[in-house]
Amino acid sequence: MASSSSYNSPCAACKFLRRKCMPGCIFAPYFPPEEPQKFANVHKIFGASNVTKLLNELLPHQREDAVNSLAYEAEARVRDPVYGCVGAISFLQRQVQRLQKELDSANADLIRFACNDIPTALPAPPPPIVPRQRQLEFNRRVGNQSGADQDIFYHQPPHAYTSHPYNLPWNIDNSSGDINEGGGGGDGNI
């Protein structure tokens, strides 16, 4: 076997640590030789022994996701030593909030424009009717065409209160001004 074949080339972790890559190397499936910087960042931030312990504690189907997460966190920490991936998350959260405000504003504009279009789609309302026109309209509907010269607010039919067998106090000619005089019953005392 030739030592230059890809089968025998050590993984990026073993190459970085300058050790022989054994067939059961826990790093080999996740740190290929083509990505040396991936392991270099993970080793710098977390340490090779901590990564080994972590991978050994996980189930095999969880290891790839864990390595990708470690690599992302390590790269973010290398780029931003203070905030690491939290800085990127905070930036993205602020961007989402800004975009949400823009979306809310655009939706409000859309609703406002849609509401402005509604009145043009409806027929124009009839002109307002003034009180005199109301009475004429009423008389036209009822069939009384002679109501034009009558009082519009206090219009009563000509036979009002004439069918009652008694006189009402407001219909009696009261020259003295006493409201209790001339009808209504009683002697005027309460």
C-alpha positions in Angstrom: 0.0 0.0 0.0 1.2 3.4 -0.9 1.2 6.0 1.9 0.0 8.7 -0.5 -3.4 7.1 -0.9 -6.4 9.0 0.5 -7.3 5.9 2.6 -4.1 6.1 4.6 -4.0 10.0 4.9 -4.6 11.0 8.5 -7.6 13.0 9.5 -7.3 16.7 10.1 -7.3 16.2 13.9 -4.5 13.6 13.9 -2.5 15.6 11.4 -2.8 18.7 13.6 -2.0 16.8 16.8 0.9 15.1 14.9 -0.1 11.6 15.8 -0.9 8.5 13.8 -4.5 8.2 12.7 -5.7 4.8 13.8 -8.6 3.0 12.0 -11.1 3.6 14.8 -10.2 7.3 15.2 -13.2 9.1 16.6 -12.2 12.3 14.7 -11.8 10.8 11.3 -15.4 10.8 10.1 -16.0 14.5 11.2 -12.6 16.2 10.5 -11.5 15.2 7.0 -8.0 16.0 5.8 -9.4 18.6 3.4 -10.7 20.8 6.3 -7.7 21.4 8.6 -8.9 24.8 9.8 -12.1 23.2 11.1 -10.3 21.1 13.7 -7.7 23.9 14.4 -10.5 26.2 15.5 -12.3 23.5 17.6 -9.0 22.6 19.3 -8.1 26.2 20.0 -11.4 26.9 21.7 -12.4 23.6 23.3 -9.3 21.4 23.3 -8.9 18.0 21.7 -9.4 16.0 25.0 -12.7 17.8 25.7 -13.9 17.1 22.2 -12.9 13.5 22.5 -14.8 13.1 25.8 -17.8 14.8 24.3 -17.9 12.6 21.2 -17.5 9.5 23.3 -20.5 10.4 25.5 -22.8 10.9 22.5 -24.6 8.3 20.4 -23.0 7.8 17.0 -25.9 9.4 15.1 -25.6 12.5 17.2 -21.9 13.1 16.7 -22.0 14.8 13.3 -24.4 17.4 14.6 -22.3 18.0 17.7 -19.1 18.4 15.7 -20.9 20.9 13.3 -22.1 22.8 16.3 -18.7 22.9 17.9 -17.1 24.0 14.6 -19.6 26.8 14.2 -19.2 28.0 17.8 -15.4 27.8 17.5 -15.3 29.8 14.3 -17.6 32.4 15.7 -15.4 32.7 18.9 -12.2 33.0 16.7 -13.9 35.9 14.7 -15.4 37.6 17.8 -13.5 36.6 21.0 -15.9 38.6 23.2 -19.4 37.5 22.1 -18.7 34.5 19.9 -21.8 33.0 18.4 -24.0 35.0 20.7 -22.9 38.2 18.8 -24.1 36.6 15.6 -27.4 35.5 17.2 -28.0 39.0 18.6 -27.3 40.6 15.2 -29.7 38.2 13.5 -32.4 38.9 16.2 -32.0 42.7 15.7 -32.3 42.2 12.0 -35.5 40.1 12.4 -37.0 42.8 14.6 -36.1 45.5 12.1 -37.6 43.4 9.2 -40.7 42.7 11.3 -41.2 46.5 11.8 -40.8 47.1 8.1 -43.3 44.3 7.4 -45.8 45.8 9.9 -45.3 49.2 8.3 -45.8 47.8 4.8 -49.0 45.9 5.9 -50.3 49.1 7.5 -49.7 51.0 4.2 -51.4 48.2 2.3 -54.4 48.3 4.5 -54.5 52.1 4.3 -54.3 52.0 0.5 -56.9 49.3 0.3 -59.3 51.3 2.6 -58.8 54.4 0.5 -60.0 52.4 -2.6 -63.2 51.1 -0.9 -65.2 54.4 -1.1 -64.5 54.8 -4.8 -66.0 51.4 -5.4 -69.2 52.2 -3.6 -72.0 54.4 -5.1 -72.1 58.0 -3.9 -74.5 58.5 -1.0 -77.6 60.6 -1.7 -77.5 64.3 -0.7 -78.6 65.1 2.8 -82.3 66.0 3.2 -83.1 69.2 5.0 -86.2 69.2 7.4 -88.6 70.8 4.9 -87.6 68.3 2.3 -88.2 65.5 4.8 -91.7 66.6 5.4 -92.4 66.9 1.6 -90.8 63.4 1.2 -93.0 62.0 3.9 -96.1 63.6 2.5 -95.3 62.3 -1.0 -94.8 58.7 0.4 -98.0 58.9 2.6 -100.0 60.4 -0.2 -100.8 63.8 1.4 -99.9 66.4 -1.3 -101.3 69.3 0.6 -98.7 69.2 3.4 -96.5 71.8 1.8 -98.1 74.7 3.6 -98.4 73.1 7.0 -95.9 73.2 9.9 -93.4 70.5 9.3 -92.5 69.6 12.9 -95.9 69.9 14.6 -98.1 68.7 11.8 -101.2 67.1 13.2 -104.2 65.8 11.3 -107.2 68.3 11.4 -109.2 66.0 13.7 -106.7 65.8 16.5 -108.1 65.4 19.9 -111.7 66.2 18.7 -112.9 62.7 19.2 -112.2 62.7 23.0 -115.3 63.2 25.2 -113.3 65.5 27.6 -111.3 68.7 27.2 -107.6 68.6 27.6 -106.1 71.5 29.7 -103.9 72.7 26.9 -106.8 73.0 24.4 -108.9 75.2 26.6 -108.8 79.0 26.2 -107.3 80.0 29.6 -107.2 83.8 29.9 -106.1 83.9 33.6 -102.9 81.9 33.0 -103.7 79.4 35.7 -102.9 75.9 34.4 -105.2 74.3 36.9 -108.2 76.4 35.9 -110.7 75.0 33.5 -110.4 71.3 33.5 -108.1 68.6 34.5 -110.3 67.7 37.5 -109.7 68.5 41.1 -109.8 71.9 42.8 -106.3 73.0 41.8 -104.7 71.8 45.1 -102.4 68.9 45.2 
